[in-house]
Amino acid sequence: MLQCIFLLSDSGEVMLEKQLTGHRVDRSICAWYWDHAISQGDQLQPVIASPTHYLFQIVREGITFLACSQVEMPPLMGIEFLCRVADVLADYLGGLNEDQIKDNFVIVYELLDEMIDNGFPLTTEPNILREMIAAPNIVSKMLSVVTGNSSNVNETLPAATALCVPWRTSDPKYANNEVYVDLVEEMDAIINRDGTLVKCEIYGEVQVNSHLSGLPDLTLSFANPSILDDVRFHPCVRYRPWESHQILSFVPPDGQFRLMSYRVKKLKSIPLYLKPQLTSDAGTCRLSLLVGMRNDPGKTIDSIDVQFQLPPCISNADLSSNCGTVNILSNKTCSWIIGRIPKDKAPSLSGTLVLESGLQRLHVFPTFQLRFRIMGIALSGLQIDKLDLKNLPHRPYKGFRALTRAGHYEVRA
Amino acid sequence: MAPPAQSQRSPSPSQPSGKGEVSDLKSQLRQLAGSRAPGVDDSKRDLFKKVISYMTVGIDVSSVFGEMVMCSATSDIVLKKMCYLYVGNYAKVNPDLALLTINFLQRDCKDEDPMIRGLALRSLCSLRVANLVEYLVGPLGSSLKDSNSYVRMVAVIGVLKLYHISAATCIDADFPAMLKHLLLNDPDTQVIANCLATLQEIWTLEASISEEASREREALISKPIIYYFLNRMKEFSEWAQSLVLELVAKYVPSDSNEIFDIMNLLEDRLQHANGAVVLATIKLFLQLTLSMTDVHQQVYERIKAPLLTLVSSGSPEQSFAVLSHLHLLVMRAPILFSSDYKHFYCQYNEPFYVKKLKLEMLTAVANESNTYEIVTELCEYAANVDIPMARESIRAVGKIALQQYDVNAIVDRLLQFLEMEKDYVTAETLVLVKDLLRKYPQWSQDCIAVVGNISSNNVQEPKAKAALIWMLGEYSQDMHDAPYILESLIENWEDEHSSEVRLHLLTAVMKCFFKRPPETQKALGDALAAGLADFHQDVHDRALLYYRLLQYNVTVAERVVNPPKQAVSVFADTQSSEIKDRIFDEFNSLSVVYQKPSYMFTDKEHRGPFEFSDELGNLSIGVDAADTVVPAQQVDANDKDLLLSTSEKEDGRALSSNGTAYSAPLYDAPASVPASQIQSDLVNLTSGLPGHMPAASLAIDDLLGLGLSVTAAPAPAPSPPSLSLNPKAVLDPGTFQQKWRQLPISLTQEFSVSPQGIAALISPQALLRHMQGDSVHCIASGGQSPNFKFFFFAQKAEESSNFLVECIINTSTAKAHVKIKADDQSMSQTFSTLFQSALSKFGVQ
């Protein structure tokens, strides 16, 4: 079980220390960790064996969450818990950064106190935590000024723990009942230099933002659930209806949550193509890139950009494009920001790369990473059929959105 | 009147401050302590915040302890929390002052607000000061009966904290029994989960000294309790679910129907959003079906999709942990994943450690149908910017080549690598081509043609250079200018820093000399001279050996240095199958991430809660338990299954090949060789060579580990050398433990124990006295009926050569399962016979 949690700033300073068991973990472990992290660079593994402890670490927004253990334990329990801590803190503090944590360290202590005791994770459910410890938001600040009650701890204990739906706030009341369902998909693809699709897969999430009074019962169904390859559910989803009819039946938590995540594999069509051409001769290399629409998704593709790492043997590069901007950073990372594809021309980038002296031809080739975003469509083809709500006094407002963006979308040269 | 969270920024805690500020704080706190003025809470809060922020950055503020306690009389819960935090941090170093806090904490434990009761109790238990435990018992006892579940939840963990401060107090107050009652009756699942965690820890630690505790621990994994948990599974929080699943994994269902019931009940856990729950479920499924080959295979099919989704859904850190587990499964049953190879393709910006795992999986799943695509993919990586990755992928291509029968295409690819003219690619490829030639000598023509064109000046890495030189020597008759290349290398002897290269150079020039004497004679002379003058001992010795050999007789020298070689059929694996099995038993633990069984990297004291604490050998319980619990099912295992652990598989084969009931060998010999032949080989090896064939040394180690089944040995064993044991042997437990870890298992056997013996084995002591009569001494024993476990040792009479034995006797099956380790491996067979005869006499006379 976890023995101690440290929060480190991006300079390695210990911002917070929470001892969980009787075996005190000395702070010196952080110094060891920091040296190790520097020596390993980006090869640093999430689970590290230090001379005295086993360390779990995750880094979020420059802040390192470090947990120590001396006993054998499920590694995912440690990592997953740290991820939840990071999520909850970001949620409470409205983002994660050094100042936020230092200003609110009392809240962080309070939260950790409720989330884990003696090394056993207790509850990481944001709704329950919110009922025990109020978030430091503007409203509570105003309220405390007006009412003179300055405590950020709620007077009553959450009743939810005793209910059979622990994820839900006991009895929320809203004037406007509304629920939003978003399909957010990320497309991972590998495309070879000749344009063949090596692998194409979509990882998607159904995100729900629910502001509904009472104890509503929701049913969400898809028009084509059969395309889903594998699914994972929020604990609120009932398993049987999915098993028999592929229907998501659930009592939602209050606020934003991830209802379901899924994977769709073996997709055949990709929205964008990128054609790289590299010809090298006598110490120089001509590079040209063409980007264009492969299969029109029917909605605008925006935020397009291309990133690639120039091979280390290139001493000089001169690149220009007919639209968008091209930047070459000092670490030889090159980024070409296109935005939207203009109507009148196909975006292209061309230029020459000068090789280091002594090299005639280029032997290593960069991989181009493409990023884009398409609003209004889920590229996997998944469609929401309908959303039914029961147990509600008024007709709520229902909203649906879809979004696809590039995950690991890469083209090899 | 602002809440502390966003109050006027206190001076940044990161600025170090001296003693002055602390004493300043002290006086300010003192002023506030008695004040009842309105708004005093806010000033207190600012001060408290300052104190805590100093504490957080590591400044010692223990000197204000008294003042903090004085100020703690407040109804403000945030102030209380900060105070609890402070007190918890400094009480251990200030036990006397901590006494001051007891009073107000005890009062808070009776507060009407359950939150305050809970928090106060938590802080009270977190003081961890031994001389204050007497104040803990009362509040804990009443809190366990509190009407509010939050307080009970805190109290349960409080009991564990108390146990760690003073075990005796905890037991005397009868807390475990109260927890057991809560465990079975509390309406709140979080309380139940905490009870479970606490009881597991307490009873495991108590089990070594109290029989009752170990009975209670066993009772936790009894059918009614397990079913009680399973039925409420969905009510538990996700973390509690992982805990319960861990517990269920230790339960042994009585029949297959029960197994299916459990799996049906838990199948939806595979789709849980929390990765820890999913992995715990997978572990449970794998454990449950270990003895049911077909179902086990179906389980693999079922868990594939959830695992792959987990890999792609979480943060990179989660992905890595899941991938490590996937890696383990893929390595165990590559065939089942062979159609999913595309999932193991590496993305450009993944961290290297992830790519490395993926490459290993790609290598493992390669088979006839997908090799072409996998190798094409790997070649893409080889041309990539990322150099370590390029190296790894070339190695992967080589590994695939070595495990395939149809290597045409791969050899072409490898040779193309050599034409890429990148030094690191060339270097890696050369090493691979060398290995490939050792396995497939028929490819020598094609390879030699390309290798011959490589200028040795372009190869700098010692391993690659050594490989090139080996090929030059081995194929000198086919490579036109081999002698001249070797000659030029020898001219630069002084510049060659790697002794490995120099050793290879000596051998290569010898081989070349045997084939093309006139052209090589001069180079050989130079090499021997340079070798003899070398400062490196090995190089010098080898040169001298060659020189003397040549002086004695050239044909003999050739027979020694360049005998006809057999193609290597299998390259030894770096990890033994036993270790792999053990890692598999520890699925869903750190072992998988480190790719080492836990006994290799954790100290005994920090081992997981369910370890037998009286155990000496630290060897996995999982294997032993499986062996003793399901012997009947093991017999069903047959050769075809690829999922069962190797040891079980070998058991099955041995049973079917010689048709006797007693045999438990562990060997890694090629399956095509009849067992009897191996056994006779073994006899030759054990009696003759101590094992000096470099390429096969690992295999020989394993051959030595092959247990000749004593009762039914088909091979004519040579009359064993006599062995007498020292009746007064001594060995202290530390040494035993160390030796047990160091030595490989030289024999694993199972034989039956006479019914009289079983009858006499009412307690372990009876057997200990008996074995002592045969000069076999016991160092530790334990266990409950029907499983008894013993660790014995014995010493040879004349010299201090030790034999170590782990013996598990199952009284219900009347079988003894024995593992023998010995300093002198060659004697272990003899010792085993002696041990067995001693054991068989037990209870007879």
Chai-1 contact restraints between the chains, C-beta under 6 A:
chainA,res_idxA,chainB,res_idxB,connection_type,confidence,min_distance_angstrom,max_distance_angstrom,comment,restraint_id
A,L16,B,T56,contact,1.0,0.0,6.0,A-B,restraint_1
A,G22,B,R128,contact,1.0,0.0,6.0,A-B,restraint_2
A,G22,B,H164,contact,1.0,0.0,6.0,A-B,restraint_3
A,Q43,B,F352,contact,1.0,0.0,6.0,A-B,restraint_4
A,Q45,B,Y353,contact,1.0,0.0,6.0,A-B,restraint_5
A,P46,B,E317,contact,1.0,0.0,6.0,A-B,restraint_6
A,P46,B,F320,contact,1.0,0.0,6.0,A-B,restraint_7
A,V47,B,V593,contact,1.0,0.0,6.0,A-B,restraint_8
A,I58,B,E317,contact,1.0,0.0,6.0,A-B,restraint_9
A,Q70,B,H606,contact,1.0,0.0,6.0,A-B,restraint_10
A,V71,B,H606,contact,1.0,0.0,6.0,A-B,restraint_11
A,E72,B,S589,contact,1.0,0.0,6.0,A-B,restraint_12
A,E72,B,L590,contact,1.0,0.0,6.0,A-B,restraint_13
A,E72,B,S598,contact,1.0,0.0,6.0,A-B,restraint_14
A,E72,B,T602,contact,1.0,0.0,6.0,A-B,restraint_15
A,E72,B,G608,contact,1.0,0.0,6.0,A-B,restraint_16
A,P74,B,A276,contact,1.0,0.0,6.0,A-B,restraint_17
A,P74,B,N588,contact,1.0,0.0,6.0,A-B,restraint_18
A,P75,B,A321,contact,1.0,0.0,6.0,A-B,restraint_19
A,P75,B,L590,contact,1.0,0.0,6.0,A-B,restraint_20
A,P75,B,V593,contact,1.0,0.0,6.0,A-B,restraint_21
A,L76,B,G275,contact,1.0,0.0,6.0,A-B,restraint_22
A,L76,B,A276,contact,1.0,0.0,6.0,A-B,restraint_23
A,L76,B,L279,contact,1.0,0.0,6.0,A-B,restraint_24
A,L76,B,A321,contact,1.0,0.0,6.0,A-B,restraint_25
A,M77,B,S242,contact,1.0,0.0,6.0,A-B,restraint_26
A,M77,B,A276,contact,1.0,0.0,6.0,A-B,restraint_27
A,I79,B,E317,contact,1.0,0.0,6.0,A-B,restraint_28
A,I79,B,Q318,contact,1.0,0.0,6.0,A-B,restraint_29
A,I79,B,A321,contact,1.0,0.0,6.0,A-B,restraint_30
A,E80,B,G275,contact,1.0,0.0,6.0,A-B,restraint_31
A,E80,B,A276,contact,1.0,0.0,6.0,A-B,restraint_32
A,C83,B,S315,contact,1.0,0.0,6.0,A-B,restraint_33
A,N104,B,A5,contact,1.0,0.0,6.0,A-B,restraint_34
A,V106,B,P4,contact,1.0,0.0,6.0,A-B,restraint_35
A,I107,B,A5,contact,1.0,0.0,6.0,A-B,restraint_36
A,Y109,B,L85,contact,1.0,0.0,6.0,A-B,restraint_37
A,E110,B,K81,contact,1.0,0.0,6.0,A-B,restraint_38
A,D117,B,I157,contact,1.0,0.0,6.0,A-B,restraint_39
A,N118,B,I157,contact,1.0,0.0,6.0,A-B,restraint_40
A,N118,B,L160,contact,1.0,0.0,6.0,A-B,restraint_41
A,F120,B,A197,contact,1.0,0.0,6.0,A-B,restraint_42
A,P121,B,W239,contact,1.0,0.0,6.0,A-B,restraint_43
A,T123,B,S237,contact,1.0,0.0,6.0,A-B,restraint_44
A,P136,B,A5,contact,1.0,0.0,6.0,A-B,restraint_45
A,P136,B,Q6,contact,1.0,0.0,6.0,A-B,restraint_46
A,S144,B,P3,contact,1.0,0.0,6.0,A-B,restraint_47
A,G148,B,M1,contact,1.0,0.0,6.0,A-B,restraint_48
A,S150,B,M1,contact,1.0,0.0,6.0,A-B,restraint_49
A,S150,B,P3,contact,1.0,0.0,6.0,A-B,restraint_50
A,S151,B,I77,contact,1.0,0.0,6.0,A-B,restraint_51
A,S151,B,V78,contact,1.0,0.0,6.0,A-B,restraint_52
A,N152,B,P3,contact,1.0,0.0,6.0,A-B,restraint_53
A,V153,B,I77,contact,1.0,0.0,6.0,A-B,restraint_54
A,L157,B,P114,contact,1.0,0.0,6.0,A-B,restraint_55
A,L157,B,M115,contact,1.0,0.0,6.0,A-B,restraint_56
A,L157,B,Y150,contact,1.0,0.0,6.0,A-B,restraint_57
A,K199,B,K342,contact,1.0,0.0,6.0,A-B,restraint_58
A,K199,B,Y345,contact,1.0,0.0,6.0,A-B,restraint_59
A,Y203,B,S312,contact,1.0,0.0,6.0,A-B,restraint_60
A,D230,B,A305,contact,1.0,0.0,6.0,A-B,restraint_61
A,D230,B,T309,contact,1.0,0.0,6.0,A-B,restraint_62
A,V231,B,Q271,contact,1.0,0.0,6.0,A-B,restraint_63
A,R232,B,Q271,contact,1.0,0.0,6.0,A-B,restraint_64
A,R232,B,A273,contact,1.0,0.0,6.0,A-B,restraint_65
A,R232,B,T309,contact,1.0,0.0,6.0,A-B,restraint_66
A,F233,B,Q271,contact,1.0,0.0,6.0,A-B,restraint_67
A,H234,B,A273,contact,1.0,0.0,6.0,A-B,restraint_68
A,Y239,B,D268,contact,1.0,0.0,6.0,A-B,restraint_69
A,S261,B,S313,contact,1.0,0.0,6.0,A-B,restraint_70
A,R263,B,T309,contact,1.0,0.0,6.0,A-B,restraint_71
A,Q309,B,V385,contact,1.0,0.0,6.0,A-B,restraint_72
A,P311,B,V385,contact,1.0,0.0,6.0,A-B,restraint_73
A,H363,B,M420,contact,1.0,0.0,6.0,A-B,restraint_74
A,H363,B,K422,contact,1.0,0.0,6.0,A-B,restraint_75
A,V364,B,V385,contact,1.0,0.0,6.0,A-B,restraint_76
A,F365,B,A383,contact,1.0,0.0,6.0,A-B,restraint_77
A,P366,B,V385,contact,1.0,0.0,6.0,A-B,restraint_78
A,T367,B,Y348,contact,1.0,0.0,6.0,A-B,restraint_79
A,H408,B,Q347,contact,1.0,0.0,6.0,A-B,restraint_80
A,E410,B,Y348,contact,1.0,0.0,6.0,A-B,restraint_81
A,R412,B,E380,contact,1.0,0.0,6.0,A-B,restraint_82
